Amino acid sequence: MLYKRRNSNQPRRNVLLFGDVAIQKYLKAIESEIGGKHIIIDQLQRRLEGVSRIDEEKSATEREQKQVLLQLEEAKEAIEDLKKFLADVSKTGESERTCRRVPSRAPRP
């Protein structure tokens, strides 16, 4: 075991450590998710424009608009959260790469 927990007063936290390649792959996945949310926003905005053109069923149109606006807001919030998370992971990855690497065992004489 490389690490032994000494302070049992604090709650246990499981930590997942990534290598450089895994961090880059994870960052790409987050960026891809942000791109997907942008596509959803574009589709929802087009849907909203289409619904507003149809005046036949006003109450159905208003319900549809409310649903689309709610989904649009959720997608925008998700993008903001993902961007913050991406920035945090990027900073953590950079600080990990700049730290001095310590060998797991002392070199043999």
Summary of the structure (lengths in Angstrom):
residues: 109
radius of gyration: 23.4
end to end distance: 23.2
largest distance: 86.3
contacts: 208
relative contact order: 0.12
helix: 69%
strand: 0%
